[in-house]
Amino acid sequence: MSGWFITLEGIDGSGKSTQAKLLYERLLACGIAALLTREPGGTVVGQALRKLCLNGGETLTWETEMLLMAADRAQHVQEVIRPALEQGCCVICDRYIDSTVAYQGYGAQASLAAIRQVNMIATQGLEPHLTLLFDIKPTERYVRQGEVDRIEKRSLEYHQRVYEGFMQIARENERVVVIPAKRKTPAEVAAMVWQACVTKLPHLDRSAELN
């Protein structure tokens, strides 16, 4: 594969979706072929799984939740991510395996080993070249008004475990760059995101200079 795979992670309300879009737009402005996608819901099959997982009611067990996320990811990798990488695209993905480890693993206090094993099968071992983790604590995050999904409704204690899980993932993986997003404007965060990208993936910067 000749493309680059960049994932954006963080708790709900950390601003990662906004930054995913800004990064995608900057890559296109630099003349770099890019694809913006998300999980869950990056395929037609995934959209149905997303609806079931995020709005399926409180009767879903953590195992069901985790397996729905893995099924979405398996379809996503095979149908969208891997083909785009093989064509040389820079794939920007809003959430990937780290979210499942953080939410269904650390958050639900479930087996991390089982989650990683299932996702290894789902992704056929495909890992990001770079992961951008937006550091905002649960008490500092932006909370959407109106309808929220079943995971967003969970307790502060749950979201604190998710946050701590993300921080542990960052400590364990060199591919993860933590972006301090607290009290920063979207433009300020976007500047840090771009700096992280060209530092960790210098060939991305060279491609931008050539276009």
N, C-alpha and C positions, 0 to 999 in steps of 0.2 A: 504494500500500500504506500502511496506517495503523499497522501494528505495528512493533515494534522487534526487531532481529536482533542478538543478543549471542552471540559465540563465546568459548570458553575453550580456551586452548592451553598447551602446555608439554611437556617431555619426559615419558616414562612414569615414574610414581612421584612426580610433582610435586604431587599432590593435587587436580588440576583436576576430576576426576569427582565427588569429594566436594563441592567448592565449587559445581559445576553444580547438584547436587541441593539444596544449602542455598539457593542463590539462587532457584531455582525455588519452593521452599517459602516463602521470604520474600515473593516476588511474590504468590503465592496468598493468603498471610496478609494482604497489603495490599489484597486485592480486585482484583488485576490479573490479567486473563486471560493465562495463560502455557502454554507447551509446552516440555517437556524432551525433547531428542532427542540423537543421537550419530552420529558417523561413524568408521569404516564401520559399517553395520548398522542404519540408521534406518528401513528398509523391509523387506518380505519379500524382495524381490530383493537388497537390500543385505546381509541376513543371510547369504545364500548366498555373495555376493562377499566378505564379511568372513572367512568360514570359509576360503575359497580363498586369500585374500591373506595372512592371518595364520598359516595352518597348511598352506600349499601346498608346503612343502619348499623346499630351497635351490636348486632348479632354476629357480625363477622369476627372470627377468631384471628389472632395475630398470624397464625399459620396460613389461613386463607388470604389474608391481606398481603403477606409476604409473597405467596405463590402467584397472586394476581399481578403484583408488581414485576415478578420475574417473567411471567408469561408475556406481559407487555414489552418487556425489555428484549426478550428473545425475538419477537416479531420485529421490533424496532431495529435491532442490530442487523438482522438478515435482510430486511426490506429497505432500510433507509441509510443507516450509518455506514456499514461496511461498503456498500456500493459507491457511496459518495466519496469515501476515503480512497477507494481504488481508482476513482476518476480524478484524484488530486485535489479534492475540495478540502477546505478547512471546515470541519464540522463543529458547530457551537451547540452544545446540548445543555438545556436547563434541567438539571438533575440527572443522576446516573446511579451506579451501584452504591456510592457513598451515602446517598439518601436512604436507601433501604437498610443499610447497616446502622445508620443513625436512628431512623424512625422505628423500624420494625425490630431492630436489634437492641441498641442502647435504650431507646425510649420505652419499648415494651419489655425490656429486661429479658430478652429471649436469646437463643443460642446464636452467637456470632459465627461460629464454625459452620452451622447448618446453612445460614444465610449466604455465606461466602461460597459454600459448595454448590448450592442451587444456582447462584448467579454465575459461577464459573461455567456451568453447563449452559445457562441461558445466553451468555455472551460469547461462548466458545473462546474464552480467554482474552477478549478484546478489552484493553485498558486505555484510559486517556493518556495522552502525552503530557497534559497539564490540567490541573484542577485548581480553580479559583474558589476559595472558601471565604464567604463574606461574614465577618465577625461582628455580629450584633447579638447581645444577650436577649433572652425572651422578654425581659421587662423593658427593653429599649426598642423592640421591633415595632414596625408599623402594623397596626391591626385593622384589617378591612372592616368597613361598615356594611351592615346588611347581612346577606346570606353567606355563611362560611361552611366549609366542608366538615365532615365528621372528624378528621384528624386535627384540623385547626381548633375545634371545640374542646380538645382535651385539656387537662389541667396544666397549670403553670409548672408543677413538679415534673410532669411528663415532658414538656418542652424544654425544661432545664436539663433533663437527662439527654435529650436529643442534642442540645447545644454542646454539652460536655462530650458526647459521643463524636460530634464533628471535630472538636478540638483534639481528641485522642487520635482520630484518623489522620489529622494534619501532622501530629507528632510522629506518627508511624510511617509516613509516606513522603518521600522527597518530591514527588510530582505535585504535591499540594502547596499552594502559596496562599497564605492568609491575608485577606484584604481588610484592614481596619475601617469599617464603613460607618461607625458611630459618628453622628453629628457632622457628616460630610455631605456636600452637595452631589448630585448625580455626576456632574462634570468632574469634580475632584476624584470621585471613586473611579470614573472612567479612565482618568489619567493614570491612576495606580494600576488598573487592569491592563492597560496597554503596556506600561512599563514592565509588568510581570510577564506579559506575553513575549515581548522582544528580548527579555533577559533569559527566560527559560527556553525560548525557541528562537534563537538568533537568525536562523534561516528564514523565519517569517518576516523579520525586519528587512532582510536582504531582498526578499521577494517584493516587499512594499516599495523599496527604493528603485527596483527595476521597472515598476509599472507607473 
